[in-house]
Amino acid sequence: MEEKVLKKSKNGLAMVTMFILLYAAAIAAIIVGSIMAEQAETKAGWIVLIVAGGVYAAIGWIFFIGLKVLKPQEALVLTLFGKYVGTIKEAGFYFVNPFCVAVNPAASTKLNQSGDVTGDGNKLDLASMAGVAGMAIAAGNNSQSANKKISLKIMTLSNSRQKINDCLGNPVEIGIAVMWKVTDTAKAVFNVDNYKEYLSLQCDSALRNIVRMYPYDVAENVDTTGDGIADEGSLRGSSEVVAERIRKEIQGKVADAGLEIIEARITYLAYAPEIAAVMLQRQQASAIVDARKMIVDGAVGMVEMALERLSEKQVIELDEERKAAMVSNLLVVLCGNKDAQPVVNSGSLY
């Protein structure tokens, strides 16, 4: 289904003025015809005038159904007796075939997103303009057509958090926000049943497909790119890469629905509650080990520097046993958790 953009003139104001004048003329014809029919000897012509005015007064409201108002970044997909006529995308006040029907299967679908067009502010109050009952019906119909408008604005979809197992089998909770917009109204309306629900389901599916390829934290011997080589990709450390892969995955699935995925961002990431405490202990243990390793490396370097300085400046001659004792004492002082308490040796080492 290819989109056909209608280039219609914005003749809504002229047409509504003409319809109001015709209604006034019909009412005047009924009144004048009734008065003249009572006075004239030949009543046939006046009766025809009364009937014509009455017929228009009865069915003239139908033309008001064809009045459509569009705001910027809104579109109206029109069908005539089941056939796709085209799409109006430019803002303005239009008159279209009164029998054309606006189509938007997702009009009543309200997801956890911004930008849903409700149409509450687009109601054309024609009844106040003419005070005719038929025009009130037309105004109500215009309010319904407002709900059928398709927003072309950039919208943000934030689905509920998903619990997914990462590549190591650990359950994680993750949520994403997807920025999207409608680019092809014909595909969005006719290629899928409900393009909003379709997008939401594809976001969940793509999220699961990508998350299961990554570990939560960097792990050994894990290939996240599919090239057969282990890398350091992870959900926590490679969030931008993961988000871009999710965006491309969603875009590939919703292209047939006339949607464009502008950006995807991870909004929430954490271990599932059932393993969160255990994984926190694991992270704390890993941090302690890394800190201890750094302390030991620094202590060994300081001891080595001290021995080299003493040897270079020939401050004191130390045999192997005294060096071992000095190294032991320095390592205890530098690597200990508590402040050192020096002990003065007043005697000989031997």
N, C-alpha and C positions, 0 to 999 in steps of 0.2 A: 504494500500500500504506500503510494507516494503522496506526499503532502502537496496540496494545491492552495496557494495563498491567494485569497480574493482581494483584488484592488478595487474596492467599492468606494463610491463618492460618499462623503459624510452628509447625507441628505436627510437625516432624521428630524432636524428642527423644521425644515421646510415641509416635510410630509406630515408631521404632527399638527402644524398650523393648518394645513389644507384639510386634514381630517376633522379638526375642530370646526372649521368654517362649514364643511359639508354637514356636520351634525347640526350646526345652527341653522343652515339652510333647510335641512329636513324637518326640523321642528317648526320653522317658520312656514314651510309648505303645508304641514298638517294643520296649523292654526288658520292660515289664510284660506286654505282649501275648504276647511270646515265652515268658515264664515261665509265665503262666497257661494258655497254649494247651497246654503239655505236661502240666499237671496236671488241667485241666478235661476233662469228658467231652464237652461240647458246645463245639467249637472255632470254630464259624462266627463268632461275635461277636468273639472275640479276633483271628481272622485279619483281619476287617474293620478292627479297630483298628490292627493292624500295618501293613496296606496303606495306611491313611489317614496314619499317621505317616511311613511311608516316602515316600509321594508328596509330602507337604509338605517333608520333609527334602531331597528331590531338586530341587524347583522353588521352594522358599520363598526362595531367594537372589534371585529375580527382583525381589521387592519392595524389596530394598535398593538396586536401581538407581534407584528413584524418590527417593532421598534426595539433596538438593542443599543446598550451603552457599554463601552469598553474603556477601562482605565489603562494607563501605561503598563506594559509587561503583563498583559492578559491576552488570551486568545479564546476564540469561540469556534468550535468545530460544528458545522452545519450538515444535516442530512435532510433529504427530501424524499419521503416515502421509502425510506430504507437505503437510499443511494447517497453516497458521500458527495456533497456539493463543493465544499472547500472550507478554508479556515480564514477567519478574519483576525489579524494580529495587530493592526494599527489602532491606537486609541482614538475614540470619537463616538459620535451619535449617528447610528445607522438605521436604515430601513431595509429589511430583507423580506423575502417571500414569507407571508404569515404562516404558511404551512411547513416551513423549514423548522426542524427540531434541533436544538443544541444538545450535543452528546458529551458527557463526561462520566464514565462509569465509576470514577474514584471521587466523585463530588462529595459523597457522604462519608468517605473514609477519613478518619482523624487519627493519625499516628502520632507518636511522640516526636513531633517535628515542628519547625517554624514554617510560616508562609502558606498555610491552608487558606484558600479563598472561600470565604463564607457568603459573600455577596450581600451582607446586611446593609452596607452603605450604598448599594447600587440600585436601589428600588426607584423606579421612575413613577412619581406620584401624579399620574395623569388625571385622576379623579378630581384633585384639587384645581386642576386647570380648567375643567369643563363642567364638573358637577354632574356627570352622567354616570349611571349605574354600569353601563357597559364598559366604560373606561376604567372603572375600579377593577373589573375582572381582568382587563388588560394589564393593569398595574401589578396585580397579583401574579400574573403569568410572567411578567418581566422579572419579578423577584425570584421566581423559580429558575428562569434562564440565567440569572446572575450566579446561582449556585452551580450552574453547568460550565462556568468559565474555567479555563485552565490557566494556572499561574505559570508564567515564564520566568519568574524570579529565581534567584539562587536560594535554595532551601537547605536546611540542615536536619538530617534524620539521625536521631540518637536512639538506637534500639536498646532493649534491656540487656543487662549483663549476661554473658554466656559462660557456662562452666564447661571447659574443654580440656582434654588431656594433652599435654605437650608431648614432644617426641620421646621423652623419657618415661612417659606414663604418669606424670604428676598432674593432678587436676588443678587448673588455674581458672580464675575468674577474670574475664576481660570484656571491656566495653569499647565501642568505637562510635565516632561521630562522622557522618558522611555528608559532604556538601554536594548537592546535585541540582540539576535543572532539566526541564523538558526542552528538547531541541527539535523534535519532529512530532507534532501533535497528532498526525494521522496514525503513525506507528503506535504512539502511546495509547490512543483510544481503541484502535481496531486490531492491533497485533496481540494484545494481551487483554485478559478479562478486567484486571484492575491494576494499573501500573504502580500505584503506591504500595499495595500489598505485595506485588511482584518484586519491587525493589527491596522491601523489607526482608522477604524470604531469601533473596539472593545475597543480601548483606550477611545474613546469618550463615548461609552456606559457604560463602567465600571466606568468612572469618574462621570457620572450622577448618577449611582446607589449608589455610596458610599457617594457622597457629600450631597445628599438629606437626609441622615441619621444623619447629624451633624448640629448643629447651628454654626454660624460664631464665636460667643463668647460664653463663658460658660453661660448656661441658666438653670433655675430651672425646675425640673420635666421633664427632657429629658433623655430618655434611648437611648444611641448610640450603645450599644453592643448587644441589643436584649435579655437580660436576665431578663427583667421586672423590673430592679432596676435603678433608676435615678443615673446618674453619671455626672462627670465634663468634659466629652469629648467635644471638639470643633475643628473647622477647624484651628483656629489660635493657640490654645494652644496644640493641639495633632497632629501636622503636621506629625510626624514620624509614628504614629499609623495609621493615615489616608492614608499615602503613602504606607505603607505595605499592608493595606487592598485593596488598588487599585491594587497593584502589583499582589496579589493573585487572585483578580477578573479577571484581564487580563490574567494571566497564565491559569486559568481554561478555558477560552474561546479560546485561541490560541494553546492549546496543540495538538489538532487534525491537526493543520497546521505545525507541526514540529518546532515551535518556542519556545525559552526559554526567559522568562522575568527575567532579572538579578536584576534590581532595578527600582523603580519609585520614583520620587521626585517632590514635588510641587515647581514650579518656580515662580508663580505669584498668589497672593490672595488679593482681595479687594472687597469692596461693589461695586455694579453696580453704574454708575454715577448718575442715577435718585434718588438714596437714600443715596448717599455717604455723602452729606452735613448734612442730618438729622441724620444719624448714627454718624457722627463726633460730633454733638452737644450732642447726647446721651452719647457718650463716655466721652466728656468733663464734662458733668453734673455728671456722675458717678464718675469720678476722683475727682471732687470738693467735692462731698458728702463723699467719702472715706477719703479725706484729712481733712475735717472738723471733721469727726468722730474721727480721730486720734488725732487732736488737743484738742477736748473736753475731750477725755479719758485721755490725758496727763495732762490737766489743772485740772481735778477733782482729779487726783492722787497727784498733787503738792499741791492743797489746803488741801487735807486730811493729807498729810505729815506735812504741816505747822501747822495745828491745833494740831496734835499729839505731835509735838515737843514742842510747847508752853505749852501744858498741862503737858507733862512729866517733863520739866525743871522748871515748875511753874514760867515762866517769867512774866506772867500776867494772872489774872483771868477774863475770859470773860463770860458774861451771854449769853443766847440764842439769844437775839436781836443783841448784838455786834458780835457774831459769824456769824449770818446771814448777817450782813452788811459787815463783812470781806470777807466772801465767795463770796458775790456779787461783791465786788470790785476786788478781785483777778481774778474771772472768766472773768470780763469785760476786765481786763488788759491782761490776758493770751490768750483769745479767740478773741480779737479784731484784725481787719485788719491793724490798724494804731498804731503808737507808743503812749503809754499812756502819758497823760499830768497830772502830780500829782497836787492835790489841797491840800494845808495845812489848816487844820481846827484849828483855834486858840481858838475856844470856846468849850463848852461842847456838847456832842452828844445829850443831852436831852434839 
